[in-house]
Amino acid sequence: ERLVVEKMKCEDYIILCVEDTNDWKHGSTREIVQKADPDLSRTVIVNTKFDTRIPQFGTPSDVEDFLRAPILDRVAPHKLGGPFFTS
């Protein structure tokens, strides 16, 4: 982990943070990325396994709220991009 964080600290690098969609507040991959890019201003967030979340939504507005990711915007308002979703 230390080697990866040191590589990510290079200010010229854009970081691609790929994590599953379990919990916006406690993304373990994002926590590691934030050691090198604390405000995520060089980080693009991609969330995987979105298809496993679909059965948990009760209404279309639940899906819309999840996709807007307001919690992630509060936690990382300066992120470079994302979240983007994939299955």
Contacts in CASP RR format, 6 or more apart in sequence:
PFRMAT RR
TARGET T0000
AUTHOR 0000-0000-0000
METHOD contacts of the structure
MODEL  1
ERLVVEKMKCEDYIILCVEDTNDWKHGSTREIVQKADPDLSRTVIVNTKF
DTRIPQFGTPSDVEDFLRAPILDRVAPHKLGGPFFTS
1 32 0 8 1.000
4 32 0 8 1.000
5 32 0 8 1.000
5 35 0 8 1.000
5 36 0 8 1.000
6 36 0 8 1.000
7 13 0 8 1.000
8 15 0 8 1.000
8 33 0 8 1.000
8 35 0 8 1.000
8 36 0 8 1.000
8 37 0 8 1.000
9 36 0 8 1.000
9 37 0 8 1.000
11 42 0 8 1.000
13 42 0 8 1.000
14 42 0 8 1.000
14 43 0 8 1.000
14 44 0 8 1.000
14 80 0 8 1.000
15 33 0 8 1.000
15 36 0 8 1.000
15 37 0 8 1.000
15 42 0 8 1.000
15 43 0 8 1.000
15 44 0 8 1.000
16 43 0 8 1.000
16 44 0 8 1.000
16 46 0 8 1.000
17 29 0 8 1.000
17 30 0 8 1.000
17 33 0 8 1.000
17 40 0 8 1.000
17 43 0 8 1.000
17 44 0 8 1.000
17 45 0 8 1.000
17 46 0 8 1.000
18 29 0 8 1.000
18 46 0 8 1.000
18 47 0 8 1.000
18 48 0 8 1.000
19 27 0 8 1.000
19 28 0 8 1.000
19 29 0 8 1.000
19 30 0 8 1.000
19 45 0 8 1.000
19 46 0 8 1.000
19 47 0 8 1.000
19 48 0 8 1.000
20 47 0 8 1.000
20 48 0 8 1.000
20 49 0 8 1.000
21 47 0 8 1.000
21 48 0 8 1.000
21 49 0 8 1.000
21 50 0 8 1.000
21 52 0 8 1.000
21 53 0 8 1.000
21 85 0 8 1.000
22 49 0 8 1.000
24 69 0 8 1.000
24 71 0 8 1.000
24 72 0 8 1.000
24 75 0 8 1.000
25 71 0 8 1.000
25 75 0 8 1.000
30 40 0 8 1.000
30 43 0 8 1.000
30 45 0 8 1.000
30 76 0 8 1.000
33 40 0 8 1.000
33 43 0 8 1.000
34 40 0 8 1.000
37 43 0 8 1.000
39 76 0 8 1.000
39 77 0 8 1.000
39 78 0 8 1.000
39 79 0 8 1.000
40 76 0 8 1.000
40 78 0 8 1.000
40 79 0 8 1.000
40 80 0 8 1.000
41 78 0 8 1.000
41 79 0 8 1.000
41 80 0 8 1.000
42 80 0 8 1.000
43 76 0 8 1.000
43 79 0 8 1.000
43 80 0 8 1.000
43 81 0 8 1.000
44 79 0 8 1.000
44 80 0 8 1.000
44 81 0 8 1.000
44 82 0 8 1.000
44 84 0 8 1.000
45 72 0 8 1.000
45 76 0 8 1.000
45 79 0 8 1.000
45 81 0 8 1.000
45 82 0 8 1.000
45 83 0 8 1.000
45 84 0 8 1.000
46 82 0 8 1.000
46 83 0 8 1.000
46 84 0 8 1.000
46 85 0 8 1.000
46 86 0 8 1.000
47 83 0 8 1.000
47 84 0 8 1.000
47 85 0 8 1.000
47 86 0 8 1.000
48 85 0 8 1.000
48 86 0 8 1.000
48 87 0 8 1.000
49 87 0 8 1.000
50 85 0 8 1.000
50 86 0 8 1.000
50 87 0 8 1.000
51 87 0 8 1.000
53 66 0 8 1.000
54 63 0 8 1.000
57 63 0 8 1.000
57 66 0 8 1.000
67 85 0 8 1.000
69 82 0 8 1.000
69 83 0 8 1.000
72 79 0 8 1.000
72 83 0 8 1.000
END
